[in-house]
Amino acid sequence: MDFHKEDQIIQKKIIWISSQIRETKIQLNRQYKELKDALNEQEKLRKNKKNRLV
């Protein structure tokens, strides 16, 4: 295999891996936001329960 062809194959692999990382980052950011929202909701519920007991 010549240099140019091998370089193209490696470049395609780099591009594919980079796109996978970007997609994963987007998904993780979305999940992090959902987690934060759920934790905030749980905290509100616990505060309400605590206030009712007092």
Rosetta blueprint (number, residue, H / E / L):
1 M L
2 D L
3 F H
4 H H
5 K H
6 E H
7 D H
8 Q H
9 I H
10 I H
11 Q H
12 K H
13 K H
14 I H
15 I H
16 W H
17 I H
18 S H
19 S H
20 Q H
21 I H
22 R H
23 E H
24 T H
25 K H
26 I H
27 Q H
28 L H
29 N H
30 R H
31 Q H
32 Y H
33 K H
34 E H
35 L H
36 K H
37 D H
38 A H
39 L H
40 N H
41 E H
42 Q H
43 E H
44 K H
45 L H
46 R H
47 K H
48 N H
49 K H
50 K H
51 N H
52 R H
53 L H
54 V L
